[in-house]
Amino acid sequence: MTTLLKQNISKHISLSEKEAEEFSALFRPQTIPKKGYFLKEGDVCKFEGFVNKGLFKVYLIDEKGFEQILSFPREDWWIGDIDSFINQSPSHYFIQAIEYSEILVISKEDKERLYQNIPKVERLFRIMGQKSLIALHRRMSENLRKTADRRYIDFIEKNTRLSQRLTNLQIASYLGISHEFVSKIRRKISLKK
């Protein structure tokens, strides 16, 4: 098991050495080139992945054909479409590498095996699922109550390193604003300095 995965797990549960070995034995390393896909719309999500290295974007295509970015999973994050993974139904999302990425993947069957053999693992994924739901609710409420200017400024302040790895177009799509509006906000900010 990689150091990063061990650290991620230890934030939520503690595993014995034997349990850690069993846990890590069910993960397989996978590399995804820049612009390569972990998942495409219409495919069934067969694996969940842990990002060791790299950066992804999770997005959908709206009715007008525009990319709407939902998240930017990066090192120490998990990726997958939970609905598609659990129900083995076609995904509505694309998960694409923005950078060359290295991940560890686990199948649904192997994850279920872990739940049976190491009950603490079910607690791990329950806690992570709860934290993801909280983060989603916070993001939704911030989008509803904050102006586009404030959302952009908050994103840059909270995600300084991440924002340096993204294009303005990607940030705009994530914030639900136009690329042109991001340019206006950036100009406004630079004039204030």
URHULIN-V575375 format. One record per pair of residues at least 12 apart in sequence whose C-alpha atoms are under 10 Angstrom apart, sorted by the first residue. I is the first residue (numbers start at 0). J is the second residue. D is the distance in Angstrom with one decimal. If there is no record, write none. Layout:
i->[I,I]
j->[J,J]
d->[D,D]
This chain:
i->[0,0,0,0,0,0,0,0,0,0,1,1,1,2,3,3,3,3,3,3,3,4,4,4,4,4,4,4,4,4,5,5,6,7,7,7,7,7,8,8,8,8,8,9,10,11,11,11,11,11,11,11,11,12,12,12,12,12,13,13,13,14,14,14,18,18,18,18,18,19,21,21,21,22,22,22,22,22,22,22,22,22,23,23,24,24,25,25,25,25,25,25,25,25,25,26,26,26,26,26,26,26,26,26,26,26,27,27,27,27,27,27,28,28,28,28,28,28,28,28,28,29,29,29,29,29,29,29,29,29,30,30,30,30,30,30,30,30,30,30,31,31,31,31,31,31,31,31,31,31,32,32,32,32,32,32,32,32,33,33,33,33,33,33,33,33,33,34,34,34,34,34,34,34,34,34,35,35,35,35,35,35,35,35,36,36,36,36,36,36,36,37,37,37,37,37,37,37,37,37,38,38,38,38,38,38,38,38,38,38,38,39,39,39,39,39,39,39,39,39,39,40,40,40,40,40,40,40,40,40,41,41,41,41,41,41,41,42,42,42,42,42,42,42,42,43,43,43,43,43,43,43,43,43,43,43,44,44,44,44,44,44,44,44,44,44,44,44,44,44,44,45,45,45,45,45,45,45,45,45,45,45,45,46,46,46,46,46,46,46,46,46,46,46,46,46,46,46,47,47,47,47,47,47,47,47,47,47,47,47,47,48,48,48,48,48,48,48,48,48,48,49,49,49,49,49,49,49,49,49,49,49,49,49,50,50,50,50,50,50,50,50,50,50,50,50,51,51,51,51,51,51,51,51,51,52,52,52,52,52,52,52,52,52,52,53,53,53,53,53,53,53,53,53,53,53,54,54,54,54,54,54,54,54,54,54,54,54,54,54,54,55,55,55,55,55,55,55,55,55,55,55,55,55,55,55,56,56,56,56,56,56,56,56,56,56,56,56,56,56,56,56,56,57,57,57,57,57,57,57,57,57,57,57,57,57,58,58,58,58,58,58,58,58,58,59,59,59,59,59,60,60,60,65,66,66,66,66,66,66,67,67,67,67,67,67,67,67,68,68,68,68,68,68,68,68,68,68,69,69,69,69,69,69,69,70,70,70,70,71,71,71,71,71,71,71,71,71,72,72,72,72,73,73,73,73,73,73,74,74,74,75,76,77,77,77,77,78,78,78,78,79,79,79,79,80,80,80,81,84,84,85,87,97,97,98,98,110,138,138,141,142,142,147,147,147,147,147,147,147,147,148,148,148,148,148,148,148,148,148,149,150,150,150,151,151,151,151,151,151,151,151,151,152,152,152,154,154,154,155,166,167,167,167,167,168,168]
j->[19,20,21,22,23,24,25,26,27,103,23,51,103,51,49,50,51,52,74,75,76,23,49,50,51,74,75,76,77,103,19,23,75,49,75,76,77,123,75,120,123,124,127,123,123,119,120,122,123,124,125,126,127,119,120,122,123,126,119,120,123,117,119,120,113,116,117,119,120,117,113,116,117,105,109,110,112,113,114,116,117,120,103,105,105,109,103,104,105,106,108,109,110,112,113,46,47,48,49,102,103,104,105,106,109,110,48,102,103,104,105,106,48,49,50,51,101,102,103,104,105,48,49,50,51,100,101,102,103,104,50,51,52,53,96,99,100,101,102,103,53,55,95,96,97,98,99,100,101,102,53,95,96,97,98,99,100,101,53,54,55,95,96,97,98,99,100,55,56,94,95,96,97,98,99,100,55,94,95,96,97,98,99,100,55,56,93,94,95,96,97,55,57,78,79,93,94,95,96,102,57,78,79,80,90,91,92,93,94,95,96,57,58,59,89,90,91,92,93,94,95,58,59,60,89,90,91,92,93,94,83,88,89,90,91,92,93,83,87,88,89,90,91,92,93,80,82,83,84,85,86,87,88,89,90,91,79,80,81,82,83,84,85,86,87,88,89,90,92,106,107,79,80,83,84,85,87,88,104,105,106,107,108,78,79,80,81,83,84,85,103,104,105,106,107,108,109,110,77,78,79,80,81,84,102,103,104,105,106,107,110,76,77,78,79,101,102,103,104,105,106,72,73,74,75,76,77,78,79,101,102,103,104,105,72,73,74,75,76,77,78,100,101,102,103,104,73,74,75,76,77,100,101,102,103,73,74,75,76,98,99,100,101,102,103,72,73,74,75,96,97,98,99,100,101,102,71,72,73,74,76,95,96,97,98,99,100,101,161,164,165,70,71,72,73,74,76,78,93,94,95,96,97,98,99,100,68,69,70,71,72,73,78,92,93,94,95,96,97,98,165,169,173,69,70,71,72,78,79,80,92,93,94,95,96,173,70,71,91,92,93,94,95,172,173,90,91,92,93,94,91,92,93,172,93,168,169,172,173,175,92,169,171,172,173,174,175,176,92,93,94,169,170,171,172,173,174,175,92,135,138,172,173,174,175,94,135,173,174,94,95,96,97,161,165,169,170,173,94,95,96,97,96,97,98,100,102,161,100,101,102,102,102,102,103,104,127,94,102,103,104,92,93,94,104,92,93,94,128,106,107,107,107,164,165,164,165,124,150,174,153,174,175,171,174,175,176,177,180,181,184,174,176,180,181,183,184,185,187,188,184,174,175,176,170,171,173,174,176,180,181,184,185,184,185,188,170,173,174,170,178,179,181,182,185,181,182]
d->[7.6,7.4,9.7,8.1,4.9,7.7,9.8,8.3,10.0,9.3,8.4,8.0,9.1,9.2,9.4,8.9,6.7,9.6,8.3,6.5,9.9,8.9,7.4,8.6,7.5,9.7,7.1,9.3,9.9,8.9,8.2,9.1,8.7,9.5,6.6,8.4,9.8,9.9,9.9,9.0,7.2,9.5,9.7,9.3,9.2,9.6,9.6,8.4,6.0,9.1,10.0,7.3,8.2,7.0,7.9,7.8,6.3,9.5,8.2,9.5,9.5,8.9,8.0,8.9,9.4,8.8,7.0,9.6,9.6,9.6,8.1,8.9,8.7,9.9,9.4,9.0,9.7,6.8,10.0,9.4,8.3,8.5,9.2,9.4,9.7,9.8,9.4,8.3,6.3,8.3,9.9,6.3,8.0,9.2,8.4,9.8,9.6,8.6,9.1,9.4,5.6,5.2,4.9,8.1,8.4,9.3,9.2,8.2,5.3,5.2,6.6,9.2,9.2,9.5,10.0,9.4,7.2,5.8,4.5,6.4,9.3,9.0,10.0,9.8,10.0,8.4,5.9,5.3,6.0,7.0,9.9,9.9,9.3,9.6,9.9,7.5,5.7,4.5,6.2,8.7,9.0,9.8,8.7,6.7,9.7,8.5,6.0,5.2,6.4,7.9,9.5,9.3,6.8,8.5,6.9,4.5,6.3,8.7,8.9,9.0,9.1,8.1,5.3,5.5,4.4,4.4,7.2,8.9,9.8,9.7,6.0,5.1,5.7,7.0,7.9,9.8,9.5,8.8,5.7,5.5,8.1,8.8,8.3,9.1,8.9,9.7,7.4,5.8,4.4,6.1,9.5,8.9,9.7,8.6,8.1,7.8,5.4,6.0,7.4,9.7,9.1,9.6,7.7,8.4,8.1,9.7,7.4,5.4,5.0,7.1,9.9,9.8,9.6,9.4,9.2,7.2,7.9,6.2,4.4,6.5,8.1,9.3,7.7,9.0,7.1,5.1,4.8,4.8,5.3,8.6,9.6,8.4,4.6,5.1,6.3,7.9,8.9,8.5,9.3,7.9,5.0,5.6,8.4,8.9,9.2,8.8,9.6,5.8,6.9,9.8,9.0,5.8,5.5,4.6,5.7,9.4,6.8,6.2,8.0,8.6,5.3,4.8,8.5,9.2,6.8,7.7,7.4,6.7,9.8,9.1,9.1,8.8,9.3,8.1,6.0,9.1,7.4,9.8,9.4,8.4,6.0,6.6,9.3,8.9,6.9,8.8,9.6,9.7,6.9,10.0,9.5,5.9,5.3,4.5,6.4,9.4,9.6,9.3,7.2,5.9,4.9,7.7,8.1,7.5,9.6,8.3,5.5,5.5,6.6,7.8,9.0,8.5,5.5,5.0,6.4,9.6,6.0,5.3,4.2,6.4,9.0,9.3,9.0,8.0,6.9,5.9,4.4,6.2,9.0,8.7,5.3,5.1,6.4,8.7,7.6,6.0,5.0,5.7,5.6,6.1,7.3,7.4,6.3,4.5,6.7,8.9,8.0,5.2,6.3,8.2,9.4,7.6,5.5,5.2,7.2,7.1,5.2,8.1,9.7,8.9,7.9,5.2,5.0,6.8,9.9,8.6,5.8,6.1,9.7,7.4,7.6,5.5,5.7,4.1,6.4,8.3,6.7,5.9,4.4,7.0,9.5,8.6,5.9,5.4,5.4,7.5,6.5,9.2,9.0,8.5,9.5,8.1,5.4,5.2,6.2,9.5,10.0,8.6,9.9,6.5,5.4,4.2,5.1,7.1,9.2,8.1,6.6,7.5,5.8,4.6,6.4,8.8,9.7,10.0,7.9,5.7,5.5,6.5,6.6,9.8,9.9,8.7,9.3,5.5,5.3,6.4,7.6,8.6,8.8,9.1,6.6,5.7,4.5,6.7,9.0,9.6,7.3,9.2,8.7,5.6,5.3,6.6,8.3,9.2,8.8,9.8,6.6,4.9,6.1,9.0,8.7,8.0,8.6,8.7,9.8,9.9,8.9,6.8,9.1,9.9,9.9,8.9,9.2,5.4,6.4,8.9,7.3,9.9,9.6,9.4,9.8,7.3,8.4,8.8,5.5,4.6,8.1,8.3,9.3,9.5,10.0,8.5,6.0,8.8,9.5,9.5,9.7,7.0,10.0,9.4,9.7,9.5,9.0,8.6,9.4,9.5,9.8,8.7,9.2,9.9,9.3,9.9,9.5,9.7,9.7,8.9,10.0,8.7,9.1,9.1,9.0,9.8,9.8,9.0,9.3,9.5,9.3,8.0,9.1,9.9,9.2,9.3,9.5,7.6,9.6,7.4,9.0,8.6,9.4,8.8,6.9,7.4,9.1,8.7,8.3,8.8,9.9,10.0,9.8,9.7,9.9,7.8,8.5,9.6,7.6,8.3,7.0,9.8,8.5,8.7,8.7,10.0,9.7,8.8,8.2,9.3,6.2,9.2,9.5,9.5,9.5,7.0,9.6,9.7,8.1,8.2,9.8,7.1,9.2,10.0,7.6,7.9,9.1,8.7,9.1,9.0,8.6,9.8,8.5,9.2,9.8,9.3,7.0,8.0,9.9,8.3,9.7]
